[in-house]
Amino acid sequence: MNLTDLYNKTSPCVVGFIARVKLLQPGQKPLFPDIFGTGFLVDDCGTVVTNRHVVEAFEQQPRHPQTNESPVAAMMLFVNDDKRGCHMSAVEIKGSTTLGEFNSSETWFGQAVPDIGFVQLKIRETPFLQLATEDYYLQIGMDISTIGYPMGSNPLTVLGKLNQISPFIRSGIVSSIFPFPTPKPHGFTIDIMQQGGSSGSPIFSNMTAQVVGMMYGSVIETRGSQSESASLIYTVNTNISIAEPAHVIKLALDSYRKAYPQDVSTYPTLQQVKDRLPQPPITEGLTWDSEPT
């Protein structure tokens, strides 16, 4: 599958978590809500998988000073079939939880508690992604891609205005497996840089479009600089990003569903949400002049 087809097929299942309130200086106008994390739908009942540290960031977002309403929503995009327009909706969150305990019957080479969280959206009949679980679904050197919101909303407003709203696709390879190539790895790394906002991004097999893992962190390099009068120690991000494997996510998801069964019958369907949104304008008939060289 080429990257264009993979993006078109999977990106409707990717959500961005946004802060619904933004504290600004007097006279300052907001460009777009702050995006602080990514997640992805794993069933048609509005269940989203993301990182534990993304869910923990929900309570760090400022609440509305008058209504005290929930500070977080999930941003979903709906591109028209003819690719000539796009809807965007902030979907309400019913609740969230995180993986709190993890035990292994053998020596475990991954995180002591995998960085996994779950968010229930108030929406149903959604598209969703498939988690890979077969043996050897991860191979060193295999082509992978990830879709999410690296650096949050900054790249969406880089021109000093809202210049795009779609998530970013980035491509690379699986660079290592914890602890070595095995049927069910304990973790793995990819050669795509992890950046704020991309936490919780799904990682796809370019061949099958299945989710083989989820981004959660990176290997940080420590550097030092010395002059005659001072020294400075600082850190830089690297392209060695660490990921949670899909079969571990699936085990956690099964436990979540058992512990927190959901009745979504009263939630609006995706189509109902789309029908409530205004139709986007069609951008056609654009003309411009250029001076001859």
Contacts in CASP RR format, 6 or more apart in sequence:
PFRMAT RR
TARGET T0000
AUTHOR 0000-0000-0000
METHOD contacts of the structure
MODEL  1
MNLTDLYNKTSPCVVGFIARVKLLQPGQKPLFPDIFGTGFLVDDCGTVVT
NRHVVEAFEQQPRHPQTNESPVAAMMLFVNDDKRGCHMSAVEIKGSTTLG
EFNSSETWFGQAVPDIGFVQLKIRETPFLQLATEDYYLQIGMDISTIGYP
MGSNPLTVLGKLNQISPFIRSGIVSSIFPFPTPKPHGFTIDIMQQGGSSG
SPIFSNMTAQVVGMMYGSVIETRGSQSESASLIYTVNTNISIAEPAHVIK
LALDSYRKAYPQDVSTYPTLQQVKDRLPQPPITEGLTWDSEPT
1 9 0 8 1.000
1 206 0 8 1.000
1 207 0 8 1.000
1 208 0 8 1.000
1 209 0 8 1.000
3 145 0 8 1.000
3 169 0 8 1.000
3 171 0 8 1.000
3 206 0 8 1.000
6 145 0 8 1.000
6 169 0 8 1.000
6 204 0 8 1.000
6 206 0 8 1.000
6 209 0 8 1.000
7 145 0 8 1.000
7 147 0 8 1.000
7 169 0 8 1.000
9 209 0 8 1.000
10 129 0 8 1.000
10 147 0 8 1.000
10 202 0 8 1.000
10 204 0 8 1.000
10 209 0 8 1.000
11 77 0 8 1.000
11 79 0 8 1.000
11 147 0 8 1.000
11 166 0 8 1.000
11 167 0 8 1.000
11 169 0 8 1.000
12 76 0 8 1.000
12 77 0 8 1.000
12 78 0 8 1.000
12 79 0 8 1.000
12 127 0 8 1.000
13 40 0 8 1.000
13 41 0 8 1.000
13 126 0 8 1.000
13 127 0 8 1.000
13 128 0 8 1.000
13 129 0 8 1.000
13 202 0 8 1.000
14 38 0 8 1.000
14 39 0 8 1.000
14 40 0 8 1.000
14 41 0 8 1.000
14 147 0 8 1.000
14 148 0 8 1.000
14 167 0 8 1.000
14 201 0 8 1.000
14 202 0 8 1.000
15 38 0 8 1.000
15 39 0 8 1.000
15 40 0 8 1.000
15 41 0 8 1.000
15 48 0 8 1.000
15 74 0 8 1.000
15 75 0 8 1.000
15 76 0 8 1.000
15 91 0 8 1.000
15 121 0 8 1.000
16 35 0 8 1.000
16 37 0 8 1.000
16 38 0 8 1.000
16 39 0 8 1.000
16 74 0 8 1.000
16 75 0 8 1.000
16 148 0 8 1.000
16 149 0 8 1.000
16 167 0 8 1.000
17 35 0 8 1.000
17 36 0 8 1.000
17 37 0 8 1.000
17 38 0 8 1.000
17 39 0 8 1.000
17 50 0 8 1.000
17 54 0 8 1.000
17 57 0 8 1.000
17 58 0 8 1.000
17 72 0 8 1.000
17 73 0 8 1.000
17 74 0 8 1.000
17 75 0 8 1.000
17 119 0 8 1.000
18 33 0 8 1.000
18 34 0 8 1.000
18 35 0 8 1.000
18 36 0 8 1.000
18 72 0 8 1.000
18 73 0 8 1.000
18 74 0 8 1.000
18 75 0 8 1.000
18 90 0 8 1.000
18 153 0 8 1.000
19 33 0 8 1.000
19 34 0 8 1.000
19 36 0 8 1.000
19 61 0 8 1.000
19 62 0 8 1.000
19 71 0 8 1.000
19 72 0 8 1.000
20 33 0 8 1.000
20 61 0 8 1.000
20 64 0 8 1.000
20 69 0 8 1.000
20 70 0 8 1.000
20 71 0 8 1.000
20 72 0 8 1.000
20 73 0 8 1.000
20 90 0 8 1.000
21 61 0 8 1.000
21 62 0 8 1.000
21 63 0 8 1.000
21 64 0 8 1.000
21 65 0 8 1.000
21 71 0 8 1.000
22 30 0 8 1.000
22 33 0 8 1.000
22 34 0 8 1.000
22 62 0 8 1.000
23 62 0 8 1.000
24 30 0 8 1.000
31 153 0 8 1.000
31 157 0 8 1.000
31 160 0 8 1.000
31 161 0 8 1.000
31 162 0 8 1.000
32 153 0 8 1.000
32 156 0 8 1.000
32 157 0 8 1.000
32 162 0 8 1.000
32 165 0 8 1.000
33 75 0 8 1.000
33 90 0 8 1.000
33 153 0 8 1.000
34 152 0 8 1.000
34 153 0 8 1.000
35 75 0 8 1.000
35 149 0 8 1.000
35 152 0 8 1.000
35 153 0 8 1.000
35 156 0 8 1.000
35 197 0 8 1.000
36 54 0 8 1.000
36 57 0 8 1.000
36 61 0 8 1.000
36 152 0 8 1.000
36 196 0 8 1.000
36 197 0 8 1.000
37 50 0 8 1.000
37 51 0 8 1.000
37 54 0 8 1.000
37 57 0 8 1.000
37 149 0 8 1.000
37 152 0 8 1.000
37 196 0 8 1.000
37 197 0 8 1.000
37 198 0 8 1.000
37 199 0 8 1.000
37 200 0 8 1.000
38 50 0 8 1.000
38 54 0 8 1.000
38 147 0 8 1.000
38 148 0 8 1.000
38 149 0 8 1.000
38 167 0 8 1.000
38 197 0 8 1.000
38 198 0 8 1.000
38 199 0 8 1.000
38 200 0 8 1.000
38 201 0 8 1.000
39 48 0 8 1.000
39 49 0 8 1.000
39 50 0 8 1.000
39 54 0 8 1.000
39 119 0 8 1.000
39 148 0 8 1.000
39 200 0 8 1.000
39 201 0 8 1.000
39 202 0 8 1.000
40 48 0 8 1.000
40 49 0 8 1.000
40 50 0 8 1.000
40 129 0 8 1.000
40 200 0 8 1.000
40 201 0 8 1.000
40 202 0 8 1.000
40 211 0 8 1.000
40 214 0 8 1.000
41 47 0 8 1.000
41 48 0 8 1.000
41 126 0 8 1.000
41 127 0 8 1.000
41 128 0 8 1.000
41 129 0 8 1.000
42 48 0 8 1.000
42 49 0 8 1.000
42 128 0 8 1.000
42 129 0 8 1.000
42 131 0 8 1.000
42 253 0 8 1.000
43 126 0 8 1.000
43 128 0 8 1.000
44 124 0 8 1.000
44 125 0 8 1.000
44 126 0 8 1.000
44 127 0 8 1.000
44 128 0 8 1.000
45 124 0 8 1.000
45 126 0 8 1.000
45 262 0 8 1.000
45 264 0 8 1.000
46 120 0 8 1.000
46 121 0 8 1.000
46 123 0 8 1.000
46 124 0 8 1.000
46 126 0 8 1.000
46 128 0 8 1.000
46 264 0 8 1.000
46 267 0 8 1.000
47 118 0 8 1.000
47 119 0 8 1.000
47 120 0 8 1.000
47 121 0 8 1.000
47 128 0 8 1.000
47 253 0 8 1.000
47 256 0 8 1.000
47 257 0 8 1.000
47 262 0 8 1.000
48 74 0 8 1.000
48 118 0 8 1.000
48 119 0 8 1.000
48 120 0 8 1.000
48 121 0 8 1.000
49 116 0 8 1.000
49 117 0 8 1.000
49 118 0 8 1.000
49 200 0 8 1.000
49 202 0 8 1.000
49 214 0 8 1.000
49 249 0 8 1.000
49 253 0 8 1.000
50 117 0 8 1.000
50 118 0 8 1.000
50 119 0 8 1.000
50 199 0 8 1.000
50 200 0 8 1.000
50 214 0 8 1.000
51 115 0 8 1.000
51 116 0 8 1.000
51 117 0 8 1.000
51 199 0 8 1.000
51 200 0 8 1.000
51 214 0 8 1.000
51 216 0 8 1.000
52 98 0 8 1.000
52 99 0 8 1.000
52 100 0 8 1.000
52 113 0 8 1.000
52 115 0 8 1.000
52 116 0 8 1.000
52 117 0 8 1.000
53 115 0 8 1.000
53 199 0 8 1.000
53 216 0 8 1.000
54 117 0 8 1.000
54 199 0 8 1.000
54 200 0 8 1.000
55 96 0 8 1.000
55 97 0 8 1.000
55 98 0 8 1.000
55 117 0 8 1.000
55 118 0 8 1.000
55 119 0 8 1.000
56 98 0 8 1.000
58 71 0 8 1.000
58 72 0 8 1.000
58 93 0 8 1.000
58 96 0 8 1.000
59 71 0 8 1.000
61 71 0 8 1.000
61 72 0 8 1.000
62 71 0 8 1.000
63 69 0 8 1.000
63 70 0 8 1.000
63 71 0 8 1.000
64 71 0 8 1.000
70 92 0 8 1.000
70 93 0 8 1.000
72 93 0 8 1.000
73 90 0 8 1.000
73 91 0 8 1.000
73 92 0 8 1.000
73 93 0 8 1.000
74 90 0 8 1.000
74 91 0 8 1.000
74 93 0 8 1.000
74 119 0 8 1.000
74 121 0 8 1.000
75 88 0 8 1.000
75 89 0 8 1.000
75 90 0 8 1.000
75 91 0 8 1.000
76 88 0 8 1.000
76 89 0 8 1.000
76 91 0 8 1.000
76 123 0 8 1.000
76 273 0 8 1.000
77 86 0 8 1.000
77 87 0 8 1.000
77 88 0 8 1.000
77 165 0 8 1.000
77 166 0 8 1.000
77 167 0 8 1.000
78 86 0 8 1.000
78 87 0 8 1.000
78 88 0 8 1.000
78 89 0 8 1.000
78 270 0 8 1.000
78 274 0 8 1.000
78 277 0 8 1.000
79 85 0 8 1.000
79 86 0 8 1.000
79 87 0 8 1.000
79 166 0 8 1.000
80 86 0 8 1.000
80 87 0 8 1.000
80 280 0 8 1.000
84 282 0 8 1.000
84 283 0 8 1.000
84 284 0 8 1.000
85 280 0 8 1.000
85 281 0 8 1.000
85 282 0 8 1.000
85 283 0 8 1.000
86 165 0 8 1.000
86 166 0 8 1.000
86 280 0 8 1.000
87 274 0 8 1.000
87 277 0 8 1.000
87 280 0 8 1.000
88 165 0 8 1.000
88 277 0 8 1.000
89 273 0 8 1.000
89 274 0 8 1.000
89 277 0 8 1.000
91 121 0 8 1.000
91 122 0 8 1.000
91 123 0 8 1.000
91 273 0 8 1.000
92 121 0 8 1.000
92 122 0 8 1.000
93 119 0 8 1.000
93 120 0 8 1.000
93 121 0 8 1.000
93 122 0 8 1.000
94 120 0 8 1.000
94 121 0 8 1.000
94 122 0 8 1.000
94 262 0 8 1.000
95 119 0 8 1.000
95 120 0 8 1.000
96 117 0 8 1.000
96 118 0 8 1.000
96 119 0 8 1.000
96 120 0 8 1.000
97 117 0 8 1.000
97 118 0 8 1.000
97 256 0 8 1.000
97 260 0 8 1.000
98 116 0 8 1.000
98 117 0 8 1.000
98 118 0 8 1.000
99 113 0 8 1.000
99 114 0 8 1.000
99 116 0 8 1.000
99 117 0 8 1.000
99 252 0 8 1.000
99 255 0 8 1.000
100 113 0 8 1.000
101 113 0 8 1.000
102 108 0 8 1.000
102 111 0 8 1.000
102 112 0 8 1.000
102 113 0 8 1.000
102 114 0 8 1.000
108 186 0 8 1.000
109 178 0 8 1.000
109 179 0 8 1.000
109 186 0 8 1.000
109 187 0 8 1.000
110 178 0 8 1.000
110 186 0 8 1.000
110 187 0 8 1.000
111 244 0 8 1.000
114 244 0 8 1.000
114 248 0 8 1.000
114 249 0 8 1.000
114 252 0 8 1.000
115 216 0 8 1.000
115 217 0 8 1.000
115 244 0 8 1.000
116 214 0 8 1.000
116 244 0 8 1.000
116 248 0 8 1.000
116 249 0 8 1.000
116 252 0 8 1.000
117 252 0 8 1.000
118 252 0 8 1.000
118 253 0 8 1.000
118 256 0 8 1.000
118 260 0 8 1.000
120 260 0 8 1.000
120 262 0 8 1.000
121 267 0 8 1.000
122 267 0 8 1.000
122 268 0 8 1.000
123 267 0 8 1.000
123 268 0 8 1.000
123 269 0 8 1.000
123 270 0 8 1.000
123 273 0 8 1.000
124 264 0 8 1.000
124 265 0 8 1.000
124 267 0 8 1.000
124 268 0 8 1.000
124 269 0 8 1.000
124 270 0 8 1.000
125 269 0 8 1.000
125 270 0 8 1.000
125 271 0 8 1.000
126 270 0 8 1.000
127 270 0 8 1.000
129 202 0 8 1.000
129 210 0 8 1.000
129 211 0 8 1.000
130 209 0 8 1.000
130 210 0 8 1.000
130 211 0 8 1.000
131 210 0 8 1.000
131 211 0 8 1.000
131 213 0 8 1.000
131 246 0 8 1.000
131 247 0 8 1.000
131 249 0 8 1.000
131 250 0 8 1.000
131 253 0 8 1.000
132 138 0 8 1.000
132 205 0 8 1.000
132 208 0 8 1.000
132 210 0 8 1.000
132 211 0 8 1.000
132 212 0 8 1.000
132 213 0 8 1.000
132 246 0 8 1.000
132 247 0 8 1.000
133 246 0 8 1.000
133 247 0 8 1.000
133 250 0 8 1.000
135 183 0 8 1.000
135 184 0 8 1.000
136 181 0 8 1.000
136 183 0 8 1.000
137 205 0 8 1.000
137 210 0 8 1.000
137 212 0 8 1.000
137 246 0 8 1.000
137 247 0 8 1.000
138 174 0 8 1.000
138 177 0 8 1.000
138 185 0 8 1.000
138 188 0 8 1.000
138 212 0 8 1.000
138 245 0 8 1.000
139 174 0 8 1.000
139 181 0 8 1.000
140 174 0 8 1.000
140 175 0 8 1.000
140 176 0 8 1.000
140 177 0 8 1.000
140 181 0 8 1.000
141 173 0 8 1.000
141 174 0 8 1.000
141 175 0 8 1.000
142 173 0 8 1.000
142 174 0 8 1.000
142 205 0 8 1.000
142 206 0 8 1.000
142 207 0 8 1.000
143 171 0 8 1.000
143 172 0 8 1.000
143 173 0 8 1.000
143 205 0 8 1.000
143 206 0 8 1.000
143 207 0 8 1.000
144 171 0 8 1.000
144 172 0 8 1.000
144 173 0 8 1.000
144 174 0 8 1.000
144 190 0 8 1.000
144 192 0 8 1.000
144 203 0 8 1.000
144 204 0 8 1.000
144 205 0 8 1.000
144 206 0 8 1.000
144 212 0 8 1.000
145 169 0 8 1.000
145 170 0 8 1.000
145 171 0 8 1.000
145 172 0 8 1.000
145 203 0 8 1.000
145 204 0 8 1.000
145 206 0 8 1.000
146 169 0 8 1.000
146 170 0 8 1.000
146 190 0 8 1.000
146 192 0 8 1.000
146 198 0 8 1.000
146 201 0 8 1.000
146 202 0 8 1.000
146 203 0 8 1.000
146 204 0 8 1.000
146 215 0 8 1.000
147 167 0 8 1.000
147 168 0 8 1.000
147 169 0 8 1.000
147 170 0 8 1.000
147 201 0 8 1.000
147 202 0 8 1.000
147 204 0 8 1.000
148 167 0 8 1.000
148 168 0 8 1.000
148 169 0 8 1.000
148 197 0 8 1.000
148 198 0 8 1.000
148 200 0 8 1.000
148 201 0 8 1.000
149 155 0 8 1.000
149 156 0 8 1.000
149 167 0 8 1.000
149 168 0 8 1.000
149 197 0 8 1.000
149 198 0 8 1.000
149 201 0 8 1.000
150 168 0 8 1.000
150 170 0 8 1.000
150 193 0 8 1.000
150 194 0 8 1.000
150 195 0 8 1.000
150 196 0 8 1.000
150 197 0 8 1.000
150 198 0 8 1.000
150 201 0 8 1.000
151 195 0 8 1.000
151 196 0 8 1.000
151 197 0 8 1.000
151 198 0 8 1.000
152 196 0 8 1.000
152 197 0 8 1.000
152 198 0 8 1.000
155 164 0 8 1.000
155 168 0 8 1.000
156 162 0 8 1.000
156 163 0 8 1.000
156 164 0 8 1.000
156 165 0 8 1.000
157 163 0 8 1.000
170 192 0 8 1.000
171 192 0 8 1.000
171 206 0 8 1.000
172 190 0 8 1.000
172 191 0 8 1.000
172 192 0 8 1.000
173 190 0 8 1.000
173 191 0 8 1.000
174 188 0 8 1.000
174 189 0 8 1.000
174 190 0 8 1.000
174 212 0 8 1.000
175 188 0 8 1.000
175 189 0 8 1.000
175 190 0 8 1.000
175 191 0 8 1.000
175 240 0 8 1.000
176 188 0 8 1.000
176 189 0 8 1.000
177 185 0 8 1.000
177 187 0 8 1.000
177 188 0 8 1.000
178 185 0 8 1.000
178 186 0 8 1.000
178 187 0 8 1.000
178 188 0 8 1.000
179 186 0 8 1.000
184 245 0 8 1.000
184 247 0 8 1.000
185 245 0 8 1.000
186 245 0 8 1.000
186 248 0 8 1.000
187 242 0 8 1.000
187 243 0 8 1.000
187 244 0 8 1.000
187 245 0 8 1.000
187 248 0 8 1.000
188 213 0 8 1.000
188 242 0 8 1.000
188 243 0 8 1.000
188 245 0 8 1.000
189 219 0 8 1.000
189 240 0 8 1.000
189 241 0 8 1.000
189 242 0 8 1.000
189 243 0 8 1.000
190 203 0 8 1.000
190 215 0 8 1.000
190 241 0 8 1.000
190 243 0 8 1.000
191 239 0 8 1.000
191 240 0 8 1.000
191 241 0 8 1.000
192 215 0 8 1.000
192 239 0 8 1.000
192 241 0 8 1.000
193 218 0 8 1.000
193 237 0 8 1.000
193 238 0 8 1.000
193 239 0 8 1.000
193 241 0 8 1.000
194 215 0 8 1.000
194 216 0 8 1.000
194 217 0 8 1.000
194 218 0 8 1.000
194 237 0 8 1.000
194 241 0 8 1.000
194 242 0 8 1.000
195 237 0 8 1.000
198 215 0 8 1.000
199 215 0 8 1.000
199 216 0 8 1.000
199 217 0 8 1.000
200 214 0 8 1.000
200 215 0 8 1.000
200 216 0 8 1.000
201 214 0 8 1.000
201 215 0 8 1.000
202 211 0 8 1.000
202 213 0 8 1.000
202 214 0 8 1.000
203 211 0 8 1.000
203 212 0 8 1.000
203 213 0 8 1.000
203 214 0 8 1.000
203 215 0 8 1.000
203 243 0 8 1.000
204 210 0 8 1.000
204 211 0 8 1.000
204 212 0 8 1.000
205 212 0 8 1.000
210 246 0 8 1.000
211 246 0 8 1.000
211 249 0 8 1.000
212 245 0 8 1.000
212 246 0 8 1.000
213 243 0 8 1.000
213 244 0 8 1.000
213 245 0 8 1.000
213 246 0 8 1.000
213 249 0 8 1.000
214 243 0 8 1.000
214 244 0 8 1.000
214 246 0 8 1.000
214 249 0 8 1.000
215 241 0 8 1.000
215 242 0 8 1.000
215 243 0 8 1.000
216 242 0 8 1.000
216 243 0 8 1.000
216 244 0 8 1.000
217 241 0 8 1.000
217 242 0 8 1.000
218 237 0 8 1.000
218 238 0 8 1.000
218 240 0 8 1.000
218 241 0 8 1.000
218 242 0 8 1.000
219 238 0 8 1.000
219 240 0 8 1.000
219 241 0 8 1.000
219 242 0 8 1.000
220 235 0 8 1.000
220 236 0 8 1.000
220 237 0 8 1.000
220 238 0 8 1.000
221 235 0 8 1.000
221 236 0 8 1.000
221 237 0 8 1.000
221 238 0 8 1.000
222 233 0 8 1.000
222 234 0 8 1.000
222 235 0 8 1.000
223 233 0 8 1.000
223 234 0 8 1.000
223 235 0 8 1.000
223 236 0 8 1.000
224 231 0 8 1.000
224 232 0 8 1.000
224 233 0 8 1.000
224 234 0 8 1.000
225 231 0 8 1.000
225 232 0 8 1.000
225 234 0 8 1.000
226 232 0 8 1.000
END
